[in-house]
Amino acid sequence: MSQFAYNLSGSKIVVKKFKVGITVGTVGVPIIGVTANNEGVVLGTITAGIDNLGMNIDTATMTRAQNASFSEIEEYVSIVVNPDAVWQSRLSGTAASGGALTAYYNTVASATGILLTLSATSGGNTVDTSAWDDCPIFCYSGANAGHWRSAQPADATDINFPVATGQAWSKALAVDDRFFGVPLSLGSTQSATFTTALNEVNALVSTSVNTASYYRAIDFLLNDVGGNGLTHSYVNLICSDHQFSGSALA
């Protein structure tokens, strides 16, 4: 699940309860305001979440009909409503939560550290890396492990790190060094694509679809092979279209 990390301003966390218009069965998912023909707040989607309220820290079950005891059926969910709340989400290598990232093998050595040619297996066929254009490429194992560079560009055959516009790797790139990409950039307008459960970030998608969830990357916490980074890498997200921020209230 996405977990509250901190408030960007350093302020106290503020939690408010909202009546639900749908069952919210997972903690740490984006919640948006009341929409047409809904009793209360609802879930965002994997790529859309305009006018976010924040993320929830508990669950609630929506009941629409009277129950046998005629007891009250209103249900409320607790949401961190700070517009500057930062949420830490695990990176999943699949559309479903819990997937491992894939570390790709470099197939062509580069003494100058300016070119990667990646394959899913050692010595295998080249994979299309165009989904990572202008995004971080993280060294999972090898001489540069624990560091990342921005792909400029990445395409169907290789990834470039030109010294004219980007930055070469500090050490030579060897055959079978392993890397994974993250389809988000720090300080950009790209937004996270969530997994189907909405509680992790889908790292498998192309940057071209990351446009409208309004959760943007503010920190990466990427781990190399020593830290089991394929299952333990994270991105910190902040909402850029919040119900209670200045832009949303305008």
C-alpha positions in Angstrom: 0.0 0.0 0.0 1.0 3.6 -0.3 2.1 5.0 3.1 2.1 8.5 4.4 5.8 9.6 4.4 5.8 13.3 5.4 4.3 16.7 4.7 6.4 18.8 2.4 5.9 21.9 4.6 6.8 20.0 7.8 3.3 20.7 9.1 1.1 18.4 11.2 -0.8 15.6 9.6 -4.6 16.4 9.3 -7.1 13.6 9.0 -10.7 14.1 8.1 -13.6 11.6 7.8 -15.7 11.6 4.7 -18.9 9.7 3.9 -18.2 7.0 1.2 -20.1 6.5 -2.0 -18.3 3.3 -2.7 -16.6 0.5 -0.7 -13.0 1.5 0.0 -11.4 -1.8 0.9 -7.7 -0.9 0.5 -5.6 1.5 2.6 -3.4 4.0 0.9 -5.3 4.7 -2.3 -6.2 8.0 -4.0 -9.7 9.2 -3.1 -11.5 11.9 -5.1 -14.5 14.0 -4.3 -18.2 13.2 -4.7 -19.2 12.7 -8.3 -22.6 12.6 -9.9 -25.0 10.0 -8.6 -22.8 9.1 -5.7 -23.5 9.3 -2.0 -20.0 10.2 -1.0 -16.3 10.1 -1.9 -15.1 7.6 -4.4 -11.8 6.0 -5.7 -9.6 7.5 -8.3 -8.5 5.3 -11.2 -5.2 4.0 -12.3 -4.5 7.1 -14.5 -7.1 9.7 -13.5 -7.8 11.5 -10.2 -8.6 15.2 -10.7 -9.5 17.1 -7.5 -8.0 14.6 -5.2 -8.9 14.7 -1.5 -5.8 12.6 -0.5 -5.2 9.0 0.5 -7.0 7.0 3.1 -5.6 5.4 6.3 -8.5 3.0 7.0 -11.3 1.3 5.1 -15.1 1.6 4.8 -17.9 -0.6 3.4 -20.7 1.1 1.4 -24.1 -0.3 2.3 -27.0 0.9 0.1 -30.1 -0.9 1.5 -31.6 -1.0 5.0 -30.4 -3.8 7.2 -32.5 -6.1 9.2 -31.9 -4.3 12.5 -32.5 -0.8 10.9 -29.2 0.4 12.4 -27.4 3.3 10.8 -25.7 2.3 7.6 -23.6 5.5 7.0 -19.9 4.7 6.6 -16.9 7.1 6.7 -13.3 6.8 5.6 -10.4 8.6 7.1 -8.3 10.6 4.7 -5.1 12.6 5.1 -6.2 15.9 3.6 -2.9 17.8 3.6 -2.4 19.1 0.1 1.4 18.8 0.6 1.3 15.2 1.9 3.9 12.9 0.4 3.1 9.3 -0.1 5.5 6.4 -0.5 4.4 3.8 -3.0 6.1 0.6 -4.0 7.1 0.2 -7.6 5.5 -2.9 -9.2 6.7 -4.6 -12.3 3.2 -5.6 -13.3 -0.2 -4.0 -13.6 -1.1 -5.8 -10.4 0.3 -4.9 -7.0 3.1 -7.1 -5.7 4.9 -7.6 -9.0 8.7 -7.6 -9.1 10.6 -5.2 -11.4 12.7 -6.7 -14.2 16.4 -6.1 -14.2 17.7 -6.2 -17.8 21.1 -7.3 -18.9 23.5 -5.1 -20.8 24.7 -6.9 -23.9 27.3 -4.5 -25.3 30.2 -3.1 -23.2 30.6 0.7 -23.2 34.0 1.9 -21.9 32.8 5.6 -22.0 29.5 4.8 -20.2 27.3 6.4 -22.8 25.3 3.5 -24.3 23.2 0.7 -23.0 21.8 -2.2 -25.1 19.4 -4.2 -22.9 18.0 -7.8 -23.0 15.7 -9.7 -20.7 18.3 -12.5 -20.5 22.1 -12.6 -20.6 23.1 -12.6 -24.3 19.4 -12.5 -25.4 17.5 -10.3 -27.9 17.4 -6.5 -27.5 14.3 -5.2 -25.8 12.4 -2.1 -26.7 13.3 0.6 -24.1 11.4 3.5 -25.6 9.0 3.6 -22.7 11.8 5.0 -20.6 12.7 8.0 -22.7 13.9 10.9 -20.5 13.4 8.7 -17.4 15.8 7.3 -14.8 17.7 4.1 -15.6 18.9 2.6 -12.4 22.0 0.3 -12.2 20.9 -2.8 -10.2 24.2 -4.6 -10.4 27.6 -3.9 -11.8 30.3 -1.2 -11.2 27.7 1.6 -11.2 25.2 -0.2 -8.9 23.1 2.2 -6.7 23.2 5.1 -9.2 20.9 6.2 -12.0 21.1 8.3 -15.2 18.4 9.9 -17.3 17.9 8.2 -20.7 18.4 10.8 -23.5 16.9 9.2 -25.5 15.7 5.6 -25.1 14.4 3.9 -28.1 13.6 0.4 -29.6 17.3 -0.6 -29.8 19.3 1.2 -27.1 19.6 3.9 -24.4 21.9 6.9 -24.9 23.5 9.0 -22.2 25.2 11.7 -24.4 27.7 14.0 -22.7 26.4 17.0 -24.7 23.0 16.9 -23.1 23.1 14.3 -20.4 25.6 12.5 -18.2 27.8 9.5 -18.8 28.0 6.7 -16.2 31.0 7.2 -13.9 32.4 3.8 -14.6 32.5 1.6 -17.7 29.4 -0.4 -18.6 30.2 -4.1 -18.8 28.3 -6.9 -20.4 25.7 -8.4 -18.0 25.5 -5.3 -15.8 21.8 -5.1 -14.9 19.4 -2.2 -15.0 15.8 -1.3 -14.5 13.9 1.8 -15.6 11.3 4.0 -13.8 8.6 5.7 -16.0 8.6 8.9 -13.9 11.0 11.8 -13.6 11.7 14.1 -10.7 10.4 17.6 -11.2 8.4 16.8 -14.3 4.7 16.8 -15.1 4.5 13.1 -15.5 2.0 11.4 -13.2 2.1 8.0 -11.7 0.1 5.2 -13.2 -1.2 3.1 -10.3 -1.7 -0.7 -10.2 -5.2 -2.0 -10.5 -5.6 -2.0 -6.7 -4.5 1.6 -6.7 -2.0 1.0 -3.9 1.3 0.7 -5.8 2.8 2.4 -8.9 2.9 0.4 -12.2 6.5 0.7 -13.4 5.8 -1.3 -16.5 3.9 1.3 -18.5 5.2 3.9 -20.9 5.8 7.5 -19.8 3.2 8.5 -22.5 0.3 7.3 -20.4 1.4 9.0 -17.2 -0.6 12.2 -17.5 -3.7 12.5 -15.4 -3.5 10.8 -12.0 -1.9 14.0 -10.6 0.5 12.1 -8.3 4.0 13.2 -9.3 7.4 11.9 -8.2 9.3 13.9 -5.6 11.8 11.3 -4.4 13.1 7.9 -5.5 14.1 5.2 -3.1 15.7 2.7 -5.4 17.7 -0.3 -4.2 20.3 -2.3 -5.9 20.9 -6.1 -5.8 22.1 -5.9 -2.2 18.9 -4.3 -1.1 16.6 -6.6 -3.1 15.6 -3.6 -5.3 13.4 -5.6 -7.7 10.8 -6.0 -4.9 11.9 -3.2 -2.6 12.1 0.0 -4.6 9.8 3.0 -4.0 8.8 6.4 -5.3 7.5 9.2 -3.1 4.5 11.0 -4.6 2.8 14.3 -4.1 -0.6 15.3 -5.5 -0.5 18.2 -8.0 -4.3 18.6 -8.2 -5.7 18.6 -4.6 -9.2 19.7 -3.5 -7.7 21.9 -0.8 -4.7 23.4 -2.7 -4.7 26.8 -4.3 -4.8 25.5 -7.8 -7.9 23.3 -7.2 -9.7 26.1 -5.3 -9.1 28.7 -8.1 
